[in-house]
Amino acid sequence: AHYRRWASIHTLIFPYLRARMAEAISRGWPITRHAYLVEPSTPELWSGDQYLFFLGDDILVAPVLAQGATSRPVFLPGPGWWPLLGEAPVAAAGPHDAQAGPTELPVFARPGAVIPLLPEVVDSFYGASVEGVTDLEDVQGALRLALYPAPDGTVGALGAPVEGLTVSGQGLSALTDLSSATLEGQALGACADGDSTGCLDADGLVRVRGADLTLVIGDATLSLTGPADRVYVIGVGGAAFGALADATALTELDPERAPGWLHRSEEHTSELQS
């Protein structure tokens, strides 16, 4: 269950990684980046025995390497960095004690970032012809957006267009309630069967379609400019990941039982021998 959850999270961020692949091809920038390449003026982040890295410029990963540790120190290069799956940002810059339970990994998103995600987890990035196995073709025409407002309430100010989409937001925060959003002066109702635009889905995420539209959420605004026929699913912080933002339940392991794949391997070997 632990592996499945993190593999699913990795799958969801495919659009973000695909944009980093394009940078690698066009500019020679690695997808996985040493902190010096991203924050050269913050030696506290990359000097000494930090052992952390960036995916692109907007995702900071801080693996836990100490046996049995449930937290680790991380130096954040400014205020307002969000735990990727969190509900609110870390207020202060500098040293931070990142919590990391047995099934958790400290990962942070840059303030103001818009992380593009697949609309749903797929089974394969390659073509699939077996019924019930989903691939990228099955989720074409939709994009999920995880918003991480900066301390000044903006999103999208620093990022380049993503998948042909430009995002600009003001007045946003961890307290922004997307369920109160309006589009063209109309409140968003619950998404009905077959309805994928201008509504709130079962997870409370906004679903809209359009080439040039602006959502108004109280005093905040969020503007999207992109392909006219694409559906956008929008959430703030970890809410955009849905149930995957919740930690995997930790259960006791049976020390006498080998992993399932090993059982199957042994059974297969026994069949061959017989």
C-alpha angles and dihedrals in degrees: 000000000000094000092043092054096050092042087054092050089050089050093050093055091056093114089055091049091046089057089051089051088056090052090050091053098043101035107017093242114150118238091225106052134196109237091245090064091055103032107023092160094056106072091170086070098053109019124091123007100331100131101194133122144192130242099213111322100299107054121066117194122197110183120204109234103165113100111249095002117145096187140024137194117257127182110219114205096220144354123290104035110158128218099244091237096031134114097223139021128255103259103211132054123229129038114019130179101224113205115226118176118196092278098037135092123199105241124161135196123215116253109262094020125141108205112200116217137182110263090238138008111266129204096227141016088211131068113291125196100173113104112253095021110111128207138176092283089063092061100041116133097036136082131185118216125206109200121205106185117212120232089266090056098252131128129185095021095120102031129093119235111291120218089339091310128121117200126194125174136172133185094021127142143155087279094057108125108211090190088074094054121126129203118204088347094306124116116237116247129198115292111255125209108293092010113119105160138067095009147092118257127217091274092053093253120142117245117197138159128205152096099245119013140143127210118206117207108179105294092346128090134197119193125193126191116182147099111347096224098049125107117220123203111197134196137160117244118319091352087081088067093056116200091354088075089069117091118253112258109253112228132178115267122223105238090199095057121078120217116282094250090056092051090052091047092051092047090050092049090050091052091051092049092050 
